């Protein structure tokens, strides 16, 4: 599973040939969360409010790159890394 970005102990990944809607996987410690790329809604799991705000801010900054990464992994190709939140 390709790692797209990592910041503040948060790992952002995408699975090859994953299901729609376009989304990414967040791992923070033992927490595993799925977030919709377009809406920022949590599809599965729960993040503490502070972490949710950080990831959602990162998502808003990188929506075009995330959608491009989604299309790339659907083709079984490695996506480009996305700049972390600083």
PDB file of N, CA, C and O in Angstrom, chain B, residues numbered from 101:
ATOM      1  N   UNK B 101       0.847  -1.175   0.000  1.00  0.00           N
ATOM      2  CA  UNK B 101       0.000   0.000   0.000  1.00  0.00           C
ATOM      3  C   UNK B 101       0.891   1.236   0.000  1.00  0.00           C
ATOM      4  O   UNK B 101       1.637   1.460   0.953  1.00  0.00           O
ATOM      5  N   UNK B 102       0.822   2.037  -1.055  1.00  0.00           N
ATOM      6  CA  UNK B 102       1.692   3.201  -1.162  1.00  0.00           C
ATOM      7  C   UNK B 102       1.423   4.252  -0.076  1.00  0.00           C
ATOM      8  O   UNK B 102       0.276   4.549   0.260  1.00  0.00           O
ATOM      9  N   UNK B 103       2.505   4.794   0.451  1.00  0.00           N
ATOM     10  CA  UNK B 103       2.415   5.907   1.395  1.00  0.00           C
ATOM     11  C   UNK B 103       2.441   7.192   0.581  1.00  0.00           C
ATOM     12  O   UNK B 103       3.363   7.428  -0.200  1.00  0.00           O
ATOM     13  N   UNK B 104       1.416   8.022   0.775  1.00  0.00           N
ATOM     14  CA  UNK B 104       1.341   9.296   0.058  1.00  0.00           C
ATOM     15  C   UNK B 104       2.038  10.413   0.815  1.00  0.00           C
ATOM     16  O   UNK B 104       2.692  11.268   0.218  1.00  0.00           O
ATOM     17  N   UNK B 105       1.893  10.398   2.135  1.00  0.00           N
ATOM     18  CA  UNK B 105       2.452  11.468   2.941  1.00  0.00           C
ATOM     19  C   UNK B 105       2.516  11.018   4.394  1.00  0.00           C
ATOM     20  O   UNK B 105       1.853  10.063   4.799  1.00  0.00           O
ATOM     21  N   UNK B 106       3.324  11.724   5.162  1.00  0.00           N
ATOM     22  CA  UNK B 106       3.420  11.471   6.598  1.00  0.00           C
ATOM     23  C   UNK B 106       3.751  12.785   7.290  1.00  0.00           C
ATOM     24  O   UNK B 106       4.644  13.514   6.856  1.00  0.00           O
ATOM     25  N   UNK B 107       3.030  13.086   8.365  1.00  0.00           N
ATOM     26  CA  UNK B 107       3.288  14.301   9.136  1.00  0.00           C
ATOM     27  C   UNK B 107       2.698  14.146  10.529  1.00  0.00           C
ATOM     28  O   UNK B 107       1.622  13.573  10.701  1.00  0.00           O
ATOM     29  N   UNK B 108       3.409  14.659  11.511  1.00  0.00           N
ATOM     30  CA  UNK B 108       2.967  14.639  12.913  1.00  0.00           C
ATOM     31  C   UNK B 108       2.558  13.244  13.390  1.00  0.00           C
ATOM     32  O   UNK B 108       1.636  13.112  14.195  1.00  0.00           O
ATOM     33  N   UNK B 109       3.229  12.216  12.904  1.00  0.00           N
ATOM     34  CA  UNK B 109       2.902  10.843  13.301  1.00  0.00           C
ATOM     35  C   UNK B 109       1.723  10.248  12.555  1.00  0.00           C
ATOM     36  O   UNK B 109       1.288   9.139  12.865  1.00  0.00           O
ATOM     37  N   UNK B 110       1.199  10.975  11.571  1.00  0.00           N
ATOM     38  CA  UNK B 110       0.050  10.532  10.775  1.00  0.00           C
ATOM     39  C   UNK B 110       0.572   9.982   9.452  1.00  0.00           C
ATOM     40  O   UNK B 110       1.348  10.646   8.764  1.00  0.00           O
ATOM     41  N   UNK B 111       0.152   8.780   9.098  1.00  0.00           N
ATOM     42  CA  UNK B 111       0.521   8.178   7.814  1.00  0.00           C
ATOM     43  C   UNK B 111      -0.707   8.220   6.899  1.00  0.00           C
ATOM     44  O   UNK B 111      -1.806   7.848   7.309  1.00  0.00           O
ATOM     45  N   UNK B 112      -0.513   8.671   5.669  1.00  0.00           N
ATOM     46  CA  UNK B 112      -1.582   8.730   4.676  1.00  0.00           C
ATOM     47  C   UNK B 112      -1.234   7.735   3.579  1.00  0.00           C
ATOM     48  O   UNK B 112      -0.150   7.788   2.998  1.00  0.00           O
ATOM     49  N   UNK B 113      -2.172   6.821   3.301  1.00  0.00           N
ATOM     50  CA  UNK B 113      -1.940   5.774   2.295  1.00  0.00           C
ATOM     51  C   UNK B 113      -3.144   5.621   1.385  1.00  0.00           C
ATOM     52  O   UNK B 113      -4.238   6.108   1.669  1.00  0.00           O
ATOM     53  N   UNK B 114      -2.900   4.914   0.260  1.00  0.00           N
ATOM     54  CA  UNK B 114      -3.974   4.478  -0.640  1.00  0.00           C
ATOM     55  C   UNK B 114      -3.695   3.049  -1.043  1.00  0.00           C
ATOM     56  O   UNK B 114      -2.545   2.650  -1.229  1.00  0.00           O
ATOM     57  N   UNK B 115      -4.769   2.282  -1.175  1.00  0.00           N
ATOM     58  CA  UNK B 115      -4.659   0.901  -1.640  1.00  0.00           C
ATOM     59  C   UNK B 115      -4.857   0.857  -3.153  1.00  0.00           C
ATOM     60  O   UNK B 115      -5.644   1.630  -3.699  1.00  0.00           O
ATOM     61  N   UNK B 116      -4.149  -0.043  -3.827  1.00  0.00           N
ATOM     62  CA  UNK B 116      -4.377  -0.265  -5.251  1.00  0.00           C
ATOM     63  C   UNK B 116      -5.754  -0.889  -5.447  1.00  0.00           C
ATOM     64  O   UNK B 116      -6.166  -1.762  -4.683  1.00  0.00           O
ATOM     65  N   UNK B 117      -6.461  -0.431  -6.481  1.00  0.00           N
ATOM     66  CA  UNK B 117      -7.784  -0.971  -6.851  1.00  0.00           C
ATOM     67  C   UNK B 117      -8.776  -0.953  -5.704  1.00  0.00           C
ATOM     68  O   UNK B 117      -9.565  -1.886  -5.559  1.00  0.00           O
ATOM     69  N   UNK B 118      -8.752   0.096  -4.882  1.00  0.00           N
ATOM     70  CA  UNK B 118      -9.704   0.224  -3.776  1.00  0.00           C
ATOM     71  C   UNK B 118     -11.069   0.640  -4.329  1.00  0.00           C
ATOM     72  O   UNK B 118     -11.180   1.046  -5.486  1.00  0.00           O
ATOM     73  N   UNK B 119     -12.087   0.538  -3.508  1.00  0.00           N
ATOM     74  CA  UNK B 119     -13.474   0.830  -3.896  1.00  0.00           C
ATOM     75  C   UNK B 119     -13.736   2.335  -3.936  1.00  0.00           C
ATOM     76  O   UNK B 119     -13.006   3.112  -3.320  1.00  0.00           O
ATOM     77  N   UNK B 120     -14.772   2.740  -4.657  1.00  0.00           N
ATOM     78  CA  UNK B 120     -15.238   4.127  -4.670  1.00  0.00           C
ATOM     79  C   UNK B 120     -16.061   4.382  -3.416  1.00  0.00           C
ATOM     80  O   UNK B 120     -16.556   3.421  -2.826  1.00  0.00           O
ATOM     81  N   UNK B 121     -16.233   5.608  -2.982  1.00  0.00           N
ATOM     82  CA  UNK B 121     -15.752   6.854  -3.552  1.00  0.00           C
ATOM     83  C   UNK B 121     -14.248   7.015  -3.318  1.00  0.00           C
ATOM     84  O   UNK B 121     -13.678   6.350  -2.453  1.00  0.00           O
ATOM     85  N   UNK B 122     -13.604   7.902  -4.093  1.00  0.00           N
ATOM     86  CA  UNK B 122     -12.175   8.143  -3.898  1.00  0.00           C
ATOM     87  C   UNK B 122     -11.891   8.555  -2.441  1.00  0.00           C
ATOM     88  O   UNK B 122     -12.529   9.460  -1.903  1.00  0.00           O
ATOM     89  N   UNK B 123     -10.939   7.883  -1.832  1.00  0.00           N
ATOM     90  CA  UNK B 123     -10.639   8.119  -0.429  1.00  0.00           C
ATOM     91  C   UNK B 123      -9.190   7.767  -0.132  1.00  0.00           C
ATOM     92  O   UNK B 123      -8.483   7.226  -0.982  1.00  0.00           O
ATOM     93  N   UNK B 124      -8.760   8.077   1.077  1.00  0.00           N
ATOM     94  CA  UNK B 124      -7.433   7.684   1.526  1.00  0.00           C
ATOM     95  C   UNK B 124      -7.539   7.129   2.938  1.00  0.00           C
ATOM     96  O   UNK B 124      -8.511   7.361   3.656  1.00  0.00           O
ATOM     97  N   UNK B 125      -6.506   6.391   3.305  1.00  0.00           N
ATOM     98  CA  UNK B 125      -6.449   5.739   4.602  1.00  0.00           C
ATOM     99  C   UNK B 125      -5.502   6.515   5.505  1.00  0.00           C
ATOM    100  O   UNK B 125      -4.406   6.897   5.093  1.00  0.00           O
ATOM    101  N   UNK B 126      -5.931   6.742   6.724  1.00  0.00           N
ATOM    102  CA  UNK B 126      -5.152   7.464   7.720  1.00  0.00           C
ATOM    103  C   UNK B 126      -4.806   6.474   8.824  1.00  0.00           C
ATOM    104  O   UNK B 126      -5.662   5.727   9.296  1.00  0.00           O
ATOM    105  N   UNK B 127      -3.552   6.480   9.223  1.00  0.00           N
ATOM    106  CA  UNK B 127      -3.170   5.689  10.389  1.00  0.00           C
ATOM    107  C   UNK B 127      -2.445   6.596  11.363  1.00  0.00           C
ATOM    108  O   UNK B 127      -1.502   7.301  11.006  1.00  0.00           O
ATOM    109  N   UNK B 128      -2.904   6.562  12.589  1.00  0.00           N
ATOM    110  CA  UNK B 128      -2.279   7.318  13.664  1.00  0.00           C
ATOM    111  C   UNK B 128      -2.249   6.411  14.878  1.00  0.00           C
ATOM    112  O   UNK B 128      -3.277   6.181  15.514  1.00  0.00           O
ATOM    113  N   UNK B 129      -1.083   5.902  15.200  1.00  0.00           N
ATOM    114  CA  UNK B 129      -0.993   4.912  16.278  1.00  0.00           C
ATOM    115  C   UNK B 129      -1.807   3.696  15.895  1.00  0.00           C
ATOM    116  O   UNK B 129      -1.612   3.121  14.824  1.00  0.00           O
ATOM    117  N   UNK B 130      -2.723   3.303  16.773  1.00  0.00           N
ATOM    118  CA  UNK B 130      -3.565   2.142  16.472  1.00  0.00           C
ATOM    119  C   UNK B 130      -4.884   2.532  15.798  1.00  0.00           C
ATOM    120  O   UNK B 130      -5.711   1.667  15.508  1.00  0.00           O
ATOM    121  N   UNK B 131      -5.080   3.818  15.551  1.00  0.00           N
ATOM    122  CA  UNK B 131      -6.308   4.284  14.892  1.00  0.00           C
ATOM    123  C   UNK B 131      -6.172   4.142  13.382  1.00  0.00           C
ATOM    124  O   UNK B 131      -5.139   4.483  12.805  1.00  0.00           O
ATOM    125  N   UNK B 132      -7.224   3.635  12.752  1.00  0.00           N
ATOM    126  CA  UNK B 132      -7.277   3.530  11.297  1.00  0.00           C
ATOM    127  C   UNK B 132      -8.579   4.162  10.840  1.00  0.00           C
ATOM    128  O   UNK B 132      -9.664   3.789  11.285  1.00  0.00           O
ATOM    129  N   UNK B 133      -8.445   5.127   9.940  1.00  0.00           N
ATOM    130  CA  UNK B 133      -9.582   5.928   9.501  1.00  0.00           C
ATOM    131  C   UNK B 133      -9.544   6.034   7.989  1.00  0.00           C
ATOM    132  O   UNK B 133      -8.469   6.057   7.388  1.00  0.00           O
ATOM    133  N   UNK B 134     -10.711   6.097   7.376  1.00  0.00           N
ATOM    134  CA  UNK B 134     -10.834   6.321   5.932  1.00  0.00           C
ATOM    135  C   UNK B 134     -11.548   7.652   5.738  1.00  0.00           C
ATOM    136  O   UNK B 134     -12.599   7.894   6.331  1.00  0.00           O
ATOM    137  N   UNK B 135     -10.960   8.526   4.890  1.00  0.00           N
ATOM    138  CA  UNK B 135     -11.539   9.846   4.634  1.00  0.00           C
ATOM    139  C   UNK B 135     -11.805  10.028   3.137  1.00  0.00           C
ATOM    140  O   UNK B 135     -10.958   9.722   2.298  1.00  0.00           O
ATOM    141  N   UNK B 136     -12.991  10.530   2.827  1.00  0.00           N
ATOM    142  CA  UNK B 136     -13.390  10.836   1.461  1.00  0.00           C
ATOM    143  C   UNK B 136     -12.569  12.023   0.954  1.00  0.00           C
ATOM    144  O   UNK B 136     -12.470  13.043   1.637  1.00  0.00           O
ATOM    145  N   UNK B 137     -11.988  11.898  -0.225  1.00  0.00           N
ATOM    146  CA  UNK B 137     -11.138  12.960  -0.766  1.00  0.00           C
ATOM    147  C   UNK B 137     -11.944  14.220  -1.053  1.00  0.00           C
ATOM    148  O   UNK B 137     -11.515  15.315  -0.689  1.00  0.00           O
ATOM    149  N   UNK B 138     -13.078  14.095  -1.685  1.00  0.00           N
ATOM    150  CA  UNK B 138     -13.833  15.264  -2.134  1.00  0.00           C
ATOM    151  C   UNK B 138     -14.527  16.007  -1.007  1.00  0.00           C
ATOM    152  O   UNK B 138     -14.558  17.237  -1.007  1.00  0.00           O
ATOM    153  N   UNK B 139     -15.092  15.272  -0.032  1.00  0.00           N
ATOM    154  CA  UNK B 139     -15.887  15.918   1.012  1.00  0.00           C
ATOM    155  C   UNK B 139     -15.156  16.091   2.329  1.00  0.00           C
ATOM    156  O   UNK B 139     -15.516  16.959   3.124  1.00  0.00           O
ATOM    157  N   UNK B 140     -14.140  15.284   2.575  1.00  0.00           N
ATOM    158  CA  UNK B 140     -13.472  15.303   3.871  1.00  0.00           C
ATOM    159  C   UNK B 140     -14.240  14.559   4.934  1.00  0.00           C
ATOM    160  O   UNK B 140     -13.857  14.555   6.104  1.00  0.00           O
ATOM    161  N   UNK B 141     -15.332  13.926   4.524  1.00  0.00           N
ATOM    162  CA  UNK B 141     -16.112  13.142   5.480  1.00  0.00           C
ATOM    163  C   UNK B 141     -15.391  11.853   5.852  1.00  0.00           C
ATOM    164  O   UNK B 141     -14.693  11.258   5.030  1.00  0.00           O
ATOM    165  N   UNK B 142     -15.567  11.435   7.085  1.00  0.00           N
ATOM    166  CA  UNK B 142     -14.976  10.179   7.538  1.00  0.00           C
ATOM    167  C   UNK B 142     -15.892   9.044   7.119  1.00  0.00           C
ATOM    168  O   UNK B 142     -17.062   9.002   7.499  1.00  0.00           O
ATOM    169  N   UNK B 143     -15.347   8.120   6.330  1.00  0.00           N
ATOM    170  CA  UNK B 143     -16.094   6.968   5.835  1.00  0.00           C
ATOM    171  C   UNK B 143     -16.080   5.844   6.871  1.00  0.00           C
ATOM    172  O   UNK B 143     -17.054   5.105   7.022  1.00  0.00           O
ATOM    173  N   UNK B 144     -14.957   5.731   7.580  1.00  0.00           N
ATOM    174  CA  UNK B 144     -14.823   4.676   8.585  1.00  0.00           C
ATOM    175  C   UNK B 144     -13.832   5.121   9.653  1.00  0.00           C
ATOM    176  O   UNK B 144     -12.792   5.699   9.337  1.00  0.00           O
ATOM    177  N   UNK B 145     -14.146   4.856  10.896  1.00  0.00           N
ATOM    178  CA  UNK B 145     -13.253   5.160  12.003  1.00  0.00           C
ATOM    179  C   UNK B 145     -13.509   6.515  12.623  1.00  0.00           C
ATOM    180  O   UNK B 145     -14.427   7.238  12.236  1.00  0.00           O
ATOM    181  N   UNK B 146     -12.668   6.843  13.601  1.00  0.00           N
ATOM    182  CA  UNK B 146     -12.806   8.106  14.335  1.00  0.00           C
ATOM    183  C   UNK B 146     -11.412   8.659  14.620  1.00  0.00           C
ATOM    184  O   UNK B 146     -10.516   7.934  15.053  1.00  0.00           O
ATOM    185  N   UNK B 147     -11.249   9.952  14.370  1.00  0.00           N
ATOM    186  CA  UNK B 147     -10.017  10.655  14.740  1.00  0.00           C
ATOM    187  C   UNK B 147     -10.342  11.675  15.821  1.00  0.00           C
ATOM    188  O   UNK B 147     -11.425  12.261  15.805  1.00  0.00           O
ATOM    189  N   UNK B 148      -9.439  11.898  16.750  1.00  0.00           N
ATOM    190  CA  UNK B 148      -9.650  12.995  17.698  1.00  0.00           C
ATOM    191  C   UNK B 148      -9.819  14.304  16.925  1.00  0.00           C
ATOM    192  O   UNK B 148      -9.233  14.467  15.855  1.00  0.00           O
ATOM    193  N   UNK B 149     -10.610  15.235  17.454  1.00  0.00           N
ATOM    194  CA  UNK B 149     -10.898  16.481  16.721  1.00  0.00           C
ATOM    195  C   UNK B 149      -9.659  17.215  16.205  1.00  0.00           C
ATOM    196  O   UNK B 149      -9.665  17.688  15.069  1.00  0.00           O
ATOM    197  N   UNK B 150      -8.607  17.322  17.002  1.00  0.00           N
ATOM    198  CA  UNK B 150      -7.399  18.032  16.564  1.00  0.00           C
ATOM    199  C   UNK B 150      -6.779  17.352  15.353  1.00  0.00           C
ATOM    200  O   UNK B 150      -6.398  18.028  14.398  1.00  0.00           O
ATOM    201  N   UNK B 151      -6.673  16.027  15.376  1.00  0.00           N
ATOM    202  CA  UNK B 151      -6.096  15.308  14.244  1.00  0.00           C
ATOM    203  C   UNK B 151      -6.991  15.387  13.022  1.00  0.00           C
ATOM    204  O   UNK B 151      -6.503  15.480  11.895  1.00  0.00           O
ATOM    205  N   UNK B 152      -8.301  15.350  13.238  1.00  0.00           N
ATOM    206  CA  UNK B 152      -9.239  15.477  12.121  1.00  0.00           C
ATOM    207  C   UNK B 152      -9.043  16.821  11.433  1.00  0.00           C
ATOM    208  O   UNK B 152      -9.040  16.893  10.204  1.00  0.00           O
ATOM    209  N   UNK B 153      -8.878  17.890  12.216  1.00  0.00           N
ATOM    210  CA  UNK B 153      -8.658  19.221  11.629  1.00  0.00           C
ATOM    211  C   UNK B 153      -7.355  19.261  10.830  1.00  0.00           C
ATOM    212  O   UNK B 153      -7.318  19.821   9.734  1.00  0.00           O
ATOM    213  N   UNK B 154      -6.285  18.670  11.374  1.00  0.00           N
ATOM    214  CA  UNK B 154      -5.002  18.654  10.667  1.00  0.00           C
ATOM    215  C   UNK B 154      -5.094  17.908   9.337  1.00  0.00           C
ATOM    216  O   UNK B 154      -4.652  18.406   8.302  1.00  0.00           O
ATOM    217  N   UNK B 155      -5.672  16.713   9.379  1.00  0.00           N
ATOM    218  CA  UNK B 155      -5.781  15.915   8.151  1.00  0.00           C
ATOM    219  C   UNK B 155      -6.698  16.598   7.149  1.00  0.00           C
ATOM    220  O   UNK B 155      -6.417  16.599   5.950  1.00  0.00           O
ATOM    221  N   UNK B 156      -7.781  17.173   7.625  1.00  0.00           N
ATOM    222  CA  UNK B 156      -8.711  17.838   6.717  1.00  0.00           C
ATOM    223  C   UNK B 156      -8.067  19.083   6.093  1.00  0.00           C
ATOM    224  O   UNK B 156      -8.307  19.379   4.923  1.00  0.00           O
ATOM    225  N   UNK B 157      -7.260  19.804   6.857  1.00  0.00           N
ATOM    226  CA  UNK B 157      -6.539  20.950   6.294  1.00  0.00           C
ATOM    227  C   UNK B 157      -5.583  20.479   5.197  1.00  0.00           C
ATOM    228  O   UNK B 157      -5.516  21.082   4.127  1.00  0.00           O
ATOM    229  N   UNK B 158      -4.845  19.399   5.468  1.00  0.00           N
ATOM    230  CA  UNK B 158      -3.931  18.834   4.470  1.00  0.00           C
ATOM    231  C   UNK B 158      -4.704  18.397   3.230  1.00  0.00           C
ATOM    232  O   UNK B 158      -4.277  18.662   2.107  1.00  0.00           O
ATOM    233  N   UNK B 159      -5.843  17.726   3.430  1.00  0.00           N
ATOM    234  CA  UNK B 159      -6.674  17.257   2.314  1.00  0.00           C
ATOM    235  C   UNK B 159      -7.116  18.422   1.436  1.00  0.00           C
ATOM    236  O   UNK B 159      -7.015  18.350   0.211  1.00  0.00           O
ATOM    237  N   UNK B 160      -7.607  19.495   2.055  1.00  0.00           N
ATOM    238  CA  UNK B 160      -8.077  20.659   1.281  1.00  0.00           C
ATOM    239  C   UNK B 160      -6.959  21.266   0.434  1.00  0.00           C
ATOM    240  O   UNK B 160      -7.203  21.735  -0.678  1.00  0.00           O
ATOM    241  N   UNK B 161      -5.742  21.256   0.956  1.00  0.00           N
ATOM    242  CA  UNK B 161      -4.607  21.810   0.216  1.00  0.00           C
ATOM    243  C   UNK B 161      -4.188  20.946  -0.970  1.00  0.00           C
ATOM    244  O   UNK B 161      -3.538  21.424  -1.899  1.00  0.00           O
ATOM    245  N   UNK B 162      -4.571  19.659  -0.928  1.00  0.00           N
ATOM    246  CA  UNK B 162      -4.041  18.714  -1.916  1.00  0.00           C
ATOM    247  C   UNK B 162      -5.115  17.904  -2.654  1.00  0.00           C
ATOM    248  O   UNK B 162      -4.829  16.804  -3.127  1.00  0.00           O
ATOM    249  N   UNK B 163      -6.323  18.416  -2.760  1.00  0.00           N
ATOM    250  CA  UNK B 163      -7.392  17.658  -3.426  1.00  0.00           C
ATOM    251  C   UNK B 163      -7.010  17.241  -4.847  1.00  0.00           C
ATOM    252  O   UNK B 163      -7.177  16.068  -5.180  1.00  0.00           O
ATOM    253  N   UNK B 164      -6.504  18.139  -5.707  1.00  0.00           N
ATOM    254  CA  UNK B 164      -6.143  17.683  -7.066  1.00  0.00           C
ATOM    255  C   UNK B 164      -5.078  16.585  -7.055  1.00  0.00           C
ATOM    256  O   UNK B 164      -5.159  15.636  -7.833  1.00  0.00           O
ATOM    257  N   UNK B 165      -4.081  16.712  -6.175  1.00  0.00           N
ATOM    258  CA  UNK B 165      -3.033  15.693  -6.095  1.00  0.00           C
ATOM    259  C   UNK B 165      -3.586  14.367  -5.575  1.00  0.00           C
ATOM    260  O   UNK B 165      -3.180  13.297  -6.029  1.00  0.00           O
ATOM    261  N   UNK B 166      -4.504  14.444  -4.628  1.00  0.00           N
ATOM    262  CA  UNK B 166      -5.110  13.224  -4.090  1.00  0.00           C
ATOM    263  C   UNK B 166      -5.945  12.512  -5.148  1.00  0.00           C
ATOM    264  O   UNK B 166      -5.898  11.288  -5.263  1.00  0.00           O
ATOM    265  N   UNK B 167      -6.703  13.277  -5.915  1.00  0.00           N
ATOM    266  CA  UNK B 167      -7.501  12.655  -6.983  1.00  0.00           C
ATOM    267  C   UNK B 167      -6.600  12.050  -8.052  1.00  0.00           C
ATOM    268  O   UNK B 167      -6.909  10.989  -8.595  1.00  0.00           O
ATOM    269  N   UNK B 168      -5.496  12.712  -8.355  1.00  0.00           N
ATOM    270  CA  UNK B 168      -4.542  12.157  -9.304  1.00  0.00           C
ATOM    271  C   UNK B 168      -3.938  10.862  -8.751  1.00  0.00           C
ATOM    272  O   UNK B 168      -3.796   9.878  -9.478  1.00  0.00           O
ATOM    273  N   UNK B 169      -3.586  10.869  -7.467  1.00  0.00           N
ATOM    274  CA  UNK B 169      -3.046   9.662  -6.836  1.00  0.00           C
ATOM    275  C   UNK B 169      -4.080   8.535  -6.875  1.00  0.00           C
ATOM    276  O   UNK B 169      -3.733   7.380  -7.120  1.00  0.00           O
ATOM    277  N   UNK B 170      -5.353   8.871  -6.632  1.00  0.00           N
ATOM    278  CA  UNK B 170      -6.426   7.872  -6.684  1.00  0.00           C
ATOM    279  C   UNK B 170      -6.472   7.214  -8.070  1.00  0.00           C
ATOM    280  O   UNK B 170      -6.515   5.989  -8.185  1.00  0.00           O
ATOM    281  N   UNK B 171      -6.462   8.041  -9.108  1.00  0.00           N
ATOM    282  CA  UNK B 171      -6.506   7.512 -10.470  1.00  0.00           C
ATOM    283  C   UNK B 171      -5.272   6.667 -10.780  1.00  0.00           C
ATOM    284  O   UNK B 171      -5.368   5.654 -11.473  1.00  0.00           O
ATOM    285  N   UNK B 172      -4.135   7.077 -10.276  1.00  0.00           N
ATOM    286  CA  UNK B 172      -2.885   6.345 -10.511  1.00  0.00           C
ATOM    287  C   UNK B 172      -2.911   4.977  -9.843  1.00  0.00           C
ATOM    288  O   UNK B 172      -2.552   3.982 -10.472  1.00  0.00           O
ATOM    289  N   UNK B 173      -3.329   4.908  -8.585  1.00  0.00           N
ATOM    290  CA  UNK B 173      -3.335   3.606  -7.900  1.00  0.00           C
ATOM    291  C   UNK B 173      -4.405   2.676  -8.473  1.00  0.00           C
ATOM    292  O   UNK B 173      -4.263   1.455  -8.398  1.00  0.00           O
ATOM    293  N   UNK B 174      -5.460   3.232  -9.039  1.00  0.00           N
ATOM    294  CA  UNK B 174      -6.471   2.398  -9.680  1.00  0.00           C
ATOM    295  C   UNK B 174      -5.887   1.669 -10.890  1.00  0.00           C
ATOM    296  O   UNK B 174      -6.383   0.616 -11.291  1.00  0.00           O
ATOM    297  N   UNK B 175      -4.836   2.235 -11.462  1.00  0.00           N
ATOM    298  CA  UNK B 175      -4.140   1.619 -12.600  1.00  0.00           C
ATOM    299  C   UNK B 175      -2.983   0.727 -12.148  1.00  0.00           C
ATOM    300  O   UNK B 175      -2.169   0.289 -12.960  1.00  0.00           O
ATOM    301  N   UNK B 176      -2.925   0.466 -10.839  1.00  0.00           N
ATOM    302  CA  UNK B 176      -1.869  -0.376 -10.260  1.00  0.00           C
ATOM    303  C   UNK B 176      -0.476   0.245 -10.404  1.00  0.00           C
ATOM    304  O   UNK B 176       0.524  -0.468 -10.486  1.00  0.00           O
ATOM    305  N   UNK B 177      -0.423   1.568 -10.435  1.00  0.00           N
ATOM    306  CA  UNK B 177       0.852   2.271 -10.546  1.00  0.00           C
ATOM    307  C   UNK B 177       1.138   3.020  -9.252  1.00  0.00           C
ATOM    308  O   UNK B 177       0.210   3.381  -8.529  1.00  0.00           O
ATOM    309  N   UNK B 178       2.410   3.258  -8.951  1.00  0.00           N
ATOM    310  CA  UNK B 178       2.745   3.993  -7.730  1.00  0.00           C
ATOM    311  C   UNK B 178       2.433   5.482  -7.878  1.00  0.00           C
ATOM    312  O   UNK B 178       2.805   6.092  -8.881  1.00  0.00           O
ATOM    313  N   UNK B 179       1.759   6.071  -6.897  1.00  0.00           N
ATOM    314  CA  UNK B 179       1.454   7.491  -6.962  1.00  0.00           C
ATOM    315  C   UNK B 179       2.660   8.330  -6.532  1.00  0.00           C
ATOM    316  O   UNK B 179       3.598   7.824  -5.916  1.00  0.00           O
ATOM    317  N   UNK B 180       2.615   9.605  -6.863  1.00  0.00           N
ATOM    318  CA  UNK B 180       3.642  10.536  -6.410  1.00  0.00           C
ATOM    319  C   UNK B 180       3.378  10.860  -4.938  1.00  0.00           C
ATOM    320  O   UNK B 180       2.231  10.898  -4.493  1.00  0.00           O
ATOM    321  N   UNK B 181       4.448  11.090  -4.201  1.00  0.00           N
ATOM    322  CA  UNK B 181       4.316  11.519  -2.812  1.00  0.00           C
ATOM    323  C   UNK B 181       3.716  12.919  -2.793  1.00  0.00           C
ATOM    324  O   UNK B 181       3.906  13.706  -3.720  1.00  0.00           O
ATOM    325  N   UNK B 182       2.994  13.211  -1.724  1.00  0.00           N
ATOM    326  CA  UNK B 182       2.356  14.512  -1.566  1.00  0.00           C
ATOM    327  C   UNK B 182       2.995  15.204  -0.361  1.00  0.00           C
ATOM    328  O   UNK B 182       3.207  14.594   0.686  1.00  0.00           O
ATOM    329  N   UNK B 183       3.292  16.473  -0.534  1.00  0.00           N
ATOM    330  CA  UNK B 183       3.956  17.250   0.506  1.00  0.00           C
ATOM    331  C   UNK B 183       3.191  17.174   1.825  1.00  0.00           C
ATOM    332  O   UNK B 183       1.968  17.311   1.841  1.00  0.00           O
ATOM    333  N   UNK B 184       3.902  16.955   2.925  1.00  0.00           N
ATOM    334  CA  UNK B 184       3.224  16.882   4.218  1.00  0.00           C
ATOM    335  C   UNK B 184       2.773  18.261   4.708  1.00  0.00           C
ATOM    336  O   UNK B 184       3.199  19.295   4.193  1.00  0.00           O
ATOM    337  N   UNK B 185       1.917  18.241   5.695  1.00  0.00           N
ATOM    338  CA  UNK B 185       1.493  19.477   6.357  1.00  0.00           C
ATOM    339  C   UNK B 185       2.645  19.933   7.241  1.00  0.00           C
ATOM    340  O   UNK B 185       3.237  19.128   7.960  1.00  0.00           O
ATOM    341  N   UNK B 186       2.957  21.196   7.191  1.00  0.00           N
ATOM    342  CA  UNK B 186       4.080  21.709   7.992  1.00  0.00           C
ATOM    343  C   UNK B 186       3.601  22.668   9.054  1.00  0.00           C
ATOM    344  O   UNK B 186       4.408  23.196   9.819  1.00  0.00           O
TER     345      UNK B 186
END
